[in-house]
């Protein structure tokens, strides 16, 4: 799981329309260790932030975002959307076009 933001929600936050602009999504990463998975998750999260905002100057870590391993997915609040999360190996970038809010809304309609 990791946090990032999209431009529309950030804009609404800056205008005082909404109280939170951060988005969260997930990806299944096959790795040799939890540490290795988290390191790769950071790389994926940075790419998603750049892609969603079309701005490669944004720094995911400097923005204060985080990633984590969800220990029990079946009982977590993510159980309803596990099918949305992509599966990758360490070093393999997921399809970032299929990770943002628009992709999630489209996935829900299917």
Buried (B, 14 or more C-beta within 10 A) or exposed (E): BBBBBBEEBBEBBEEEEEEEBBBBBBBEBEBEEEEBBBBBBBBBBBBBBBBBBEEEEBEBEEBEBBBEBEEEBEEEEBEEEEEBBBEBEBEEEBEBEEBBEEBBEEEEEE
